[in-house]
Amino acid sequence: MKKFLFLITLCLSVVLQLIGKSNEIIDLDPYEVVENSYVYWGFTSKYNFKSAFVPNFIDEISDIEISVVFKGGIADISGMQSGDKIIEINGRWNLNKDEMDQLFSSISVGEPISVKFQKPEGEQVTAKLEAIEYPKGENICFRAHGLSVTIKDADNWLDMSVRASPKFAKISYKKSPLLAIKVSDSPTFETLSDKSVHPIEKNTHIIFDSELNYRIE
């Protein structure tokens, strides 16, 4: 009887671990792929998998859910916004995580690409464009959950760090935490230098200067 209970407990533990990994957050921000291909995808996202009961390294991805879109990247030019889901790249899908990572890394600057994505209301859009290279030494501009953010006179886009999900985002620059965004019925953002909390309203824009001081417009 004890062996039987042990086996049941073990099986339940494995199932719960797999369920917990079914929608694992993936840091596919603009720079993870950039290091190999220098292609500026310009988004952060998470991979959604087809099954809650299959390990992510062999399970197929159902879609890539967009969290943050960076100005001037492939996602921005294609018209993607937070909440959209990529469902096809260059006519390919039904890939597991390793195969998807290889697909992203295999695309080179200047290569024609086709990206199909789905809006939250179900509309599907196909964008065809050339893969572009990420910018350097410019203002960093992006939208995260309705908030527009600019970091002026940025030294290098690779100094940017974003961890994001559909309900939360944390943004750092040069390892200095800048913002934490919480998405709810009344979305807010917190400026981490002074711990002040502000509502995200229509057209809310926060601008950081080169010293990472900020103003809200």
N, C-alpha and C positions, 0 to 999 in steps of 0.2 A: 504493500500500500504506500509506504514512504517513497519507494522508487517511482511509483506511478505519479504521486503528487509532485515529486521533483521534476519529472519529465514535463508535466503540465505547466509548472512554473517556468521552466526553461523555455518552452515553446512560446508562452505568453510574453516573456521578456524579449525574445527575438522579434516577435511580431510588433511589439511596441517600439522597438528600436527602428525597425523598417518604416513604420508609419511616421515616426519623427523625422526621418530623412526624406520623405516623399516630396517635400517642397523646399529642399535645401537652398539657402541663400548662396548665390554665386557672385563673387566679386569680379564680374566681367566689366570692370570699368574701362575707360578708353585706353588705359595704358598696359593692361595685362597682355593684350594681343599686340600692342604697339611694339613691345620689346623685340619681337621677331619680324613682324611684317611692316611696321611703321604705318599701318592702315589706321585711320582715325575713325573708329566706329562711333564714338561719342555717346555712349550710354552706359548706365549701370542696370543690372537686371537680376532676376533669379530664374533658374531652370525649374519648370514644372514637369514632373514625370507622370507617365501614364498609369502607374500602379503604385499603391501604397504598400504592396507586399513583395516587391522585387527590389533587390539592391540597386542603388543608383548607378553603379559602374557597369551594369549590364542592361538596365531598364532603358527603354526609349523615352526621349523627351517629347512631351506633348506640345509645349510652346515655351518661348522665352518671354517672360513678362517684364516690360520696361518700367524702371523706377525713376531714373533721372536722365534727362536729355541735355547734352552739351551743345552749345551754339556752334554751328558750322561743321558738325560731324555728319556722318552718313545718316544717322537716325534723324537728326534735325532736318537735313535736306530732303529726306524721304517723307517728312511730315509726321513722324512719330511723336507721341506724347506719353506722359506717364499713364500707365494702365493699359496701353496697347500691348498686343502680343505678337511676336514674330512667329510665323507658322511655316515659313519656307525660305531657304537661301539658295539661290542659283538652281532652283528646281529640285533641291534635295531636302529630305526630311527623314523621319523614322530613324534617327540616329541616337546612339547613347552619348553620354557626356564626353568620353574620350574622342569619339568620332566627330562630335560637334566642335570640340576644341581644335581638332586637326583641320576641320573645314575652315574655321575662322583664320587659322594660322597659314593656310595654303593660299589665301587671297593676297595679291600684291598690289601696291600703289599703281593706279592707272588702269587696272584691269576692270572690264565691264562686269557689273554685278546686278543681280535681280533679287529684291527682297520683298516678300509678301508678308503683310501684317494685318492683324484684325483689330478693329476698334471695339471698345467695350459694348457698343450697341449691336455688334455682329457684322458690320460692314467690313469687307476685305479690300485691301488696297495693295497694288503691286507697284513698286518703284524701281526704275531702271536707271542706273547712274554709274559713274566711274569711282573706284575706290580711291579715296583721297588721303593724303599724308597729314599727320597731326601737326598743329601749329606750335611754334616756339616763341617765347619772349613777347607774348601779347597779353591783353586782358583775357582772363578766364571768365566766360559767361555761360550760365546754364540755368535751367529751370528744374526745381525739385518740388514736386507735390504742390504746384501752384505758386511757389515763391521764385522770383527771379533773383539771381545772385551774380554779382560781378566782383572779381578781384583784379584791381588795376595794376598794370605794369608788372605782371607776374614774370618771374625769372624763367621758369620752366614748367610746362604743363605736367611733367612727370613728378613735380613736387606736390601735386594734388592727390588727395586721398578721399574716397567716398565709400562709405558702407551704407547700403540702402536696401530696403524692402518696400513692398507696396504700402506699408503703414508707418515707416520710420526711415529717417536718413540722418547720418552724421558726417559732417564735412570737415576736413582738416587741410591745412596748407603748410608745407614745411614742418610737418609734425605738430603744428599748433592747432588745437581744436577750435573751430570757428562757430559751427552751428549744429544744433540738434533739432530736427523737425519731427513733429508728431502729427499724424493724420487721424482725425476723428470727425465727428459732426461739426466741431469747431476747431479746425487745424491751427496749430501754433508753431512758432519756432523760438528757440532759446539761443541767445548769443552767449557763448560759453566763456567769454572773457569777463563778463560782469554778471552772468546768470540771470539776465533779464528776459522775460517771456513776452512775446508779441503775437497778436493774431495774424493769420495769413488771410488777407482780404484780396479782392480783385485788384490785380496790377501792383501788388506789394513788391517792392524792389529794395534789396539791401546791397550797399556798395562798400567794399573794403578797399582802403588805400594800400600803398606798398608797405606801410608799417602795421597793417591789419587793424587799424582803427576803422570804425564803420559809421555809416549814416543810413537811415531808412527813408525811402521816398514812396 
